Structures are given as structure tokens and as C-alpha cells.
């Protein structure tokens, strides 16, 4: 069965990150790309945004954080549900035991 695109990508990233030199080269390229985008004006820091853009960006950040927290809680609940042993089956209700000694008169 052929691999899906996500599986291919996952394997590629694992291979890339397994080799420290290759990972460092990748990170260096990413830093250079980010710096180039900053210099050309494609990327701006929040302090450089106008008020409307800043509000919009922060609103998106908050929404992403809420989604991240709900996803994390949902996955934790699923894992917890899988790890919890099943409930014991209920047998008939038994009477509560009384005193085990008989009173002598």
C-alpha cells in the first residue's frame, strides 16, 4: 500500500532531523529565509503593525490557543478513557452484613 503524503512528509522530517548536520543546515536556511522576508517587508513584527492588523493578529492567536487547548484536552480525555479499566459488573444488591457475634442473654 503506498504511503500518503503526510506519511512521506513525516518520514522525510524524521530523516532530516536525525542527522544533526542536516538539521542545522535546514535551520540555517529557514533563518536566512525569515531574515530575507523581514528585509523585503513580507513579515513584520507586531510592534510594526497598525492597530487594526495588531488586533486581528492577536484575535487569531487567541482563537488558535483556544483550539489548541480544546484539542489537547480532548486527546487527554481519550487517552484517559483508554487507560481506565472497565467498571466491574454489578452483581445483585447484597444485604449489608450485621454483627457476626450472637448476643447471649
DOSE-555624 format. One record per residue: x, y, z of N, C-alpha, C, O in turn; residue in one letter. Coordinates in steps of 0.2 Angstrom, whole numbers, plus 5000, padded with zeros to 4 digits. Each point is the difference from the previous one (the first is absolute). Layout:
residues N
XYZXYZXYZXYZA/...
end
This chain:
residues 105
500449945000499650065000500450065000500550015004X/499450044991500550065000499950045006499450015003X/501150034998499950055006499750064998500050024994X/499650015011499650064999500650065000500549995002X/499350074996500450055000500250025007500650025001X/499049985003500250015007500549965003500450025004X/499549914994500549955003500750014996500550005004X/499550024990500650014997500450065003500650005001X/499050055000500250065003500349995007500550035002X/499149935002500349985007500649975000500550015004X/499649944991500649964999500650044998500550005003X/499350054993500650054997500250045006500650015001X/499050025003500250045006500349965005500550025003X/499349924998500449965005500749984997500550015004X/499649984990500749994997500450065001500650005001X/499150064997500350065000500350025007500550025001X/499049975004500250025007500449955003500350015006X/499849934992500449955003500850014999500449995004X/499750054991500750014998500150085003499750044997X/500849975008500050065003500350064995499850055000X/500649934995500350044995499550024995499950064999X/499749894999499450024995499550045004499750054996X/500249945010499550045004500250075000499650054999X/501149965003500250075001500050044993499950065000X/500349904995499950034993499350034998499950054998X/499649905004499350024999499850065004499750054997X/500549955009499950065005500350064997499750065001X/500949944997500450064997499650024994499950074999X/499949894997499650024994499350045002499950054997X/499849925008499450035002500150075003499650044999X/500949965005500250075003500250054995499750065000X/500649924994500250054995499450024996499950054998X/499649905001499450014997499650055004499750054997X/500249945009499750055005500350074999499650055000X/501049955001500450075000499850034993499950065000X/500249914995499850034993499350025000499950064997X/499749905005499350035000499950065005499650044998X/500749965007500050065005500350064996499750065000X/500849934996500350064997499650024994500050064999X/499749904998499650024994499350025002499650034996X/500249965010499350035003499549955000499450025001X/500749924997499549945000499849995007499449985001X/501150025004499849985007500150075004500650034999X/499049985005500150065005499949985007499649955001X/500750085004499949985007499350045002499850044996X/499949945009499450025003500150085001499550034999X/501049995004500150075001500050044994499950065000X/500349914994499950044994499450004996499950044995X/499649925008499350004997499650065002500150035006X/499449994990499650055003499549975004499949945001X/499750105003499549985005499549944997499949955004X/499850064991499649954997500349944999499749945002X/500950064994500349934999500249975006500049945001X/500350105004500249975007499449975003500149945003X/499350094997499449975003499849944997499949955003X/500150054990499949944996500449945002499849945001X/500950084999500549945001499949975007500149945001X/499850115004499949975007499449965000500049955004X/499550074993499349965000500149934997499849965003X/500650044992500249944997500449955005499949945000X/500650105003500449965005499649975005500149945002X/499450105001499649985005499649944998499949955004X/499850054990499549954997500549945000499749945001X/500950064996500449944999500249975007500049945000X/500150105005500249985007499449965003500149955003X/499350084996499449965002499949944997499849955003X/500350054990499949934997500549955002499949945001X/500750095000500649955002499849975007500149945001X/499650105003499949985007499449955000500049955003X/499550064993499449954999500349944997499849945002X/500650064993500249944997500549965005499949945000X/500550105004500449965005499649975005500149945002X/499350095000499649975005499649944998499949955003X/499950064990499649944997500549944999499849955002X/500850064996500449944999500249985007500149935001X/500050115004500149975007499549965003500149955003X/499250074995499549975002499949934997499849955003X/500450054991500049934996500549965003499849945001X/500850085000500549965003499849985007500149945001X/499650105003499849985007499549954999500049955004X/499550064992499549954999500349934998499749955002X/500850054994500349944998500449965005500049945001X/500350105003500449985006499649985006500349965004X/499150064997499649985005499749935000499749994994X/500449975011499749934999499250005000499750055003X/500049904994499350005000499750005007500349975004X/499150054996499649995007499849935001499949964995X/500150025011499849935002499349994999499650055001X/500249894997499349994999499650005006500349985005X/499150054995499750015007499649935001499649974996X/500650005010499649945002499450025003499950065001X/499749905001499450015004500150045006500649995003X/499050054999500150045006500049955006499549975001X/501050035003500149965006499850035006500150065000X/499649915005499850035006500750025004500549974999X/499450085004500650025004500149955006499549995003X/501149994998500149955006499950045006500250055002X/499549915003499950025007500549985004500649984998X/499350025009500549985005500149924999499649974999X/501150015001500149934999499949965007500049944999X/500050105006500049965007499250005002499750054999X/500149905004499449995003500050035007500549995004X/499050044998499950035007499849945004499549974999X/500850025007499849955005499650045005500250055002X/499349925000499650035005500149975007499750025005X/
end
